[in-house]
Amino acid sequence: MQTESQIAPVREASVFRARVAIVGFGTVGRSVARILAARTDGVLRLTCVCNRRVARKRVDWLPSDVRWTESFDEVLAPDVDIVVELMGGLEPAGELIRRALRAGKAVVTANKQLIAQQGAELLDLARAQDRQLLYEASVAGGIPVVRAIQAGLAGDRLVRIAGILNGTCNYILSRMESAGLPFADALAEAQAHGF
């Protein structure tokens, strides 16, 4: 049983510090880890990376105090406030998110498939646990469309959204048009940038 002090983010001198675990250390997971490692404000701190065959994924550019593991149980440890799920697919990602929410963690995911198929159930669980489940990275390539609709258009009746709402496609098509790149080159460039 965890106490409130074990699951609450640390607050010191009016600075909010949240400890983050990343699950999935592929292209997107590495990009998120680089962003977190580069932060100097102390607001978000990477504490754990979880991945299958983690020994092959280990990198030397992350701080030495980051814990590397293959165990979801370590992701749910008291020194983690936010779980960032970047493994994709329905399972075990769905079960991990459910376990994290029940353990008092906030969850961020970029998992399009999971949100499309189980999003309503997971949001209900997050509300029941009084935790946040944020998924804007799974929609429209991270374009802040979800927040804009929730906050800016809350009083309006949204009838239709039209356009390509996928960051990878937008990047590739834009580069093909603006730079005259062939598809294969635009795709390779997009992948190099973490799409």
One Martini backbone bead per residue (centre of mass of N, CA, C, O) as a GRO file, in nm:
protein
  195
    1MET     BB    1   0.094   0.037   0.025
    2GLN     BB    2   0.052   0.367  -0.059
    3THR     BB    3   0.132   0.674   0.011
    4GLU     BB    4   0.097   0.998  -0.068
    5SER     BB    5   0.409   1.060  -0.054
    6GLN     BB    6   0.481   0.830  -0.272
    7ILE     BB    7   0.290   0.964  -0.522
    8ALA     BB    8   0.380   1.244  -0.495
    9PRO     BB    9   0.508   1.501  -0.607
   10VAL     BB   10   0.773   1.703  -0.576
   11ARG     BB   11   0.802   1.989  -0.344
   12GLU     BB   12   1.024   2.273  -0.389
   13ALA     BB   13   1.025   2.592  -0.363
   14SER     BB   14   0.779   2.605  -0.577
   15VAL     BB   15   0.885   2.342  -0.727
   16PHE     BB   16   0.799   2.125  -0.971
   17ARG     BB   17   0.865   1.769  -0.944
   18ALA     BB   18   0.892   1.516  -1.190
   19ARG     BB   19   0.895   1.167  -1.226
   20VAL     BB   20   1.015   0.974  -1.506
   21ALA     BB   21   0.886   0.711  -1.714
   22ILE     BB   22   0.995   0.503  -1.979
   23VAL     BB   23   0.808   0.306  -2.224
   24GLY     BB   24   1.004   0.276  -2.466
   25PHE     BB   25   1.320   0.276  -2.678
   26GLY     BB   26   1.283   0.410  -2.940
   27THR     BB   27   1.257   0.672  -3.130
   28VAL     BB   28   1.065   0.825  -2.934
   29GLY     BB   29   1.195   0.754  -2.662
   30ARG     BB   30   1.467   0.887  -2.724
   31SER     BB   31   1.359   1.172  -2.773
   32VAL     BB   32   1.239   1.211  -2.493
   33ALA     BB   33   1.499   1.162  -2.335
   34ARG     BB   34   1.659   1.399  -2.455
   35ILE     BB   35   1.473   1.619  -2.352
   36LEU     BB   36   1.493   1.549  -2.051
   37ALA     BB   37   1.810   1.562  -2.030
   38ALA     BB   38   1.820   1.878  -2.124
   39ARG     BB   39   1.699   1.963  -1.876
   40THR     BB   40   1.752   2.236  -1.616
   41ASP     BB   41   1.487   2.297  -1.424
   42GLY     BB   42   1.371   2.024  -1.265
   43VAL     BB   43   1.069   1.951  -1.334
   44LEU     BB   44   1.183   1.715  -1.513
   45ARG     BB   45   1.274   1.363  -1.439
   46LEU     BB   46   1.457   1.101  -1.532
   47THR     BB   47   1.443   0.757  -1.378
   48CYS     BB   48   1.320   0.557  -1.615
   49VAL     BB   49   1.384   0.263  -1.826
   50CYS     BB   50   1.169   0.061  -2.035
   51ASN     BB   51   1.265  -0.258  -2.189
   52ARG     BB   52   1.331  -0.480  -2.397
   53ARG     BB   53   1.635  -0.571  -2.398
   54VAL     BB   54   1.795  -0.330  -2.243
   55ALA     BB   55   2.101  -0.374  -2.298
   56ARG     BB   56   2.073  -0.280  -2.607
   57LYS     BB   57   1.960   0.028  -2.527
   58ARG     BB   58   2.177   0.141  -2.383
   59VAL     BB   59   2.304   0.465  -2.286
   60ASP     BB   60   2.551   0.735  -2.222
   61TRP     BB   61   2.360   1.015  -2.234
   62LEU     BB   62   2.251   0.939  -1.970
   63PRO     BB   63   2.214   0.952  -1.663
   64SER     BB   64   2.338   0.739  -1.415
   65ASP     BB   65   2.051   0.743  -1.239
   66VAL     BB   66   1.919   0.586  -1.450
   67ARG     BB   67   1.693   0.332  -1.471
   68TRP     BB   68   1.722   0.000  -1.598
   69THR     BB   69   1.448  -0.201  -1.743
   70GLU     BB   70   1.199  -0.487  -1.777
   71SER     BB   71   1.012  -0.384  -1.538
   72PHE     BB   72   0.703  -0.267  -1.450
   73ASP     BB   73   0.738  -0.246  -1.142
   74GLU     BB   74   0.956  -0.017  -1.158
   75VAL     BB   75   0.763   0.194  -1.286
   76LEU     BB   76   0.573   0.173  -1.008
   77ALA     BB   77   0.744   0.321  -0.835
   78PRO     BB   78   0.778   0.584  -0.605
   79ASP     BB   79   0.995   0.739  -0.817
   80VAL     BB   80   0.718   0.769  -0.987
   81ASP     BB   81   0.476   0.990  -1.151
   82ILE     BB   82   0.536   0.940  -1.467
   83VAL     BB   83   0.404   0.762  -1.745
   84VAL     BB   84   0.561   0.682  -2.060
   85GLU     BB   85   0.398   0.546  -2.335
   86LEU     BB   86   0.602   0.392  -2.628
   87MET     BB   87   0.527   0.090  -2.745
   88GLY     BB   88   0.260   0.011  -2.834
   89GLY     BB   89  -0.021  -0.118  -2.882
   90LEU     BB   90  -0.233  -0.301  -2.677
   91GLU     BB   91  -0.028  -0.532  -2.582
   92PRO     BB   92   0.085  -0.431  -2.272
   93ALA     BB   93  -0.001  -0.128  -2.263
   94GLY     BB   94  -0.283  -0.133  -2.132
   95GLU     BB   95  -0.202  -0.268  -1.865
   96LEU     BB   96   0.006  -0.060  -1.781
   97ILE     BB   97  -0.184   0.180  -1.763
   98ARG     BB   98  -0.373   0.062  -1.555
   99ARG     BB   99  -0.159   0.016  -1.335
  100ALA     BB  100  -0.063   0.308  -1.314
  101LEU     BB  101  -0.330   0.437  -1.231
  102ARG     BB  102  -0.373   0.251  -0.976
  103ALA     BB  103  -0.079   0.362  -0.861
  104GLY     BB  104  -0.092   0.693  -0.906
  105LYS     BB  105  -0.033   0.763  -1.202
  106ALA     BB  106   0.058   0.939  -1.454
  107VAL     BB  107  -0.030   0.948  -1.812
  108VAL     BB  108   0.153   0.911  -2.122
  109THR     BB  109   0.055   0.889  -2.476
  110ALA     BB  110   0.118   0.769  -2.837
  111ASN     BB  111  -0.122   0.550  -2.868
  112LYS     BB  112  -0.339   0.513  -3.113
  113GLN     BB  113  -0.466   0.230  -3.090
  114LEU     BB  114  -0.546   0.239  -2.791
  115ILE     BB  115  -0.721   0.496  -2.796
  116ALA     BB  116  -0.920   0.401  -3.015
  117GLN     BB  117  -1.011   0.126  -2.849
  118GLN     BB  118  -0.960   0.228  -2.508
  119GLY     BB  119  -0.998   0.528  -2.422
  120ALA     BB  120  -1.261   0.542  -2.257
  121GLU     BB  121  -1.179   0.340  -2.039
  122LEU     BB  122  -0.917   0.489  -1.948
  123LEU     BB  123  -1.052   0.758  -1.873
  124ASP     BB  124  -1.236   0.640  -1.655
  125LEU     BB  125  -1.007   0.536  -1.477
  126ALA     BB  126  -0.866   0.805  -1.431
  127ARG     BB  127  -1.106   0.940  -1.291
  128ALA     BB  128  -1.139   0.726  -1.062
  129GLN     BB  129  -0.820   0.788  -0.974
  130ASP     BB  130  -0.740   1.088  -1.007
  131ARG     BB  131  -0.602   1.096  -1.300
  132GLN     BB  132  -0.389   1.133  -1.570
  133LEU     BB  133  -0.464   1.112  -1.931
  134LEU     BB  134  -0.240   1.166  -2.188
  135TYR     BB  135  -0.285   1.185  -2.578
  136GLU     BB  136  -0.193   1.404  -2.790
  137ALA     BB  137   0.044   1.242  -2.933
  138SER     BB  138  -0.183   1.046  -3.084
  139VAL     BB  139  -0.271   1.324  -3.222
  140ALA     BB  140  -0.172   1.493  -3.490
  141GLY     BB  141   0.137   1.486  -3.421
  142GLY     BB  142   0.097   1.687  -3.157
  143ILE     BB  143  -0.115   1.867  -3.216
  144PRO     BB  144  -0.310   2.096  -3.023
  145VAL     BB  145  -0.622   1.976  -3.057
  146VAL     BB  146  -0.743   1.868  -2.797
  147ARG     BB  147  -0.716   2.120  -2.617
  148ALA     BB  148  -0.865   2.313  -2.808
  149ILE     BB  149  -1.134   2.163  -2.796
  150GLN     BB  150  -1.177   2.149  -2.487
  151ALA     BB  151  -1.135   2.467  -2.436
  152GLY     BB  152  -1.208   2.649  -2.700
  153LEU     BB  153  -1.478   2.448  -2.791
  154ALA     BB  154  -1.679   2.368  -2.557
  155GLY     BB  155  -1.938   2.557  -2.657
  156ASP     BB  156  -1.925   2.403  -2.914
  157ARG     BB  157  -2.030   2.243  -3.217
  158LEU     BB  158  -1.873   1.985  -3.351
  159VAL     BB  159  -1.880   1.856  -3.689
  160ARG     BB  160  -1.581   1.900  -3.833
  161ILE     BB  161  -1.273   1.749  -3.953
  162ALA     BB  162  -1.015   1.858  -4.180
  163GLY     BB  163  -0.739   1.667  -4.279
  164ILE     BB  164  -0.406   1.612  -4.201
  165LEU     BB  165  -0.357   1.433  -3.879
  166ASN     BB  166  -0.026   1.386  -3.939
  167GLY     BB  167   0.300   1.443  -3.888
  168THR     BB  168   0.438   1.255  -4.090
  169CYS     BB  169   0.280   1.329  -4.343
  170ASN     BB  170   0.326   1.630  -4.332
  171TYR     BB  171   0.631   1.622  -4.355
  172ILE     BB  172   0.663   1.462  -4.615
  173LEU     BB  173   0.483   1.637  -4.802
  174SER     BB  174   0.632   1.902  -4.754
  175ARG     BB  175   0.916   1.806  -4.857
  176MET     BB  176   0.826   1.720  -5.138
  177GLU     BB  177   0.726   2.004  -5.219
  178SER     BB  178   0.958   2.211  -5.120
  179ALA     BB  179   1.224   2.008  -5.208
  180GLY     BB  180   1.168   1.764  -5.412
  181LEU     BB  181   1.143   1.499  -5.273
  182PRO     BB  182   1.149   1.187  -5.243
  183PHE     BB  183   0.991   0.974  -5.048
  184ALA     BB  184   1.236   0.820  -4.927
  185ASP     BB  185   1.383   1.079  -4.829
  186ALA     BB  186   1.156   1.197  -4.654
  187LEU     BB  187   1.132   0.953  -4.468
  188ALA     BB  188   1.424   0.947  -4.363
  189GLU     BB  189   1.412   1.231  -4.243
  190ALA     BB  190   1.176   1.183  -4.048
  191GLN     BB  191   1.316   0.956  -3.887
  192ALA     BB  192   1.563   1.132  -3.797
  193HIS     BB  193   1.340   1.325  -3.633
  194GLY     BB  194   1.125   1.103  -3.490
  195PHE     BB  195   0.868   0.997  -3.673
   0.00000   0.00000   0.00000
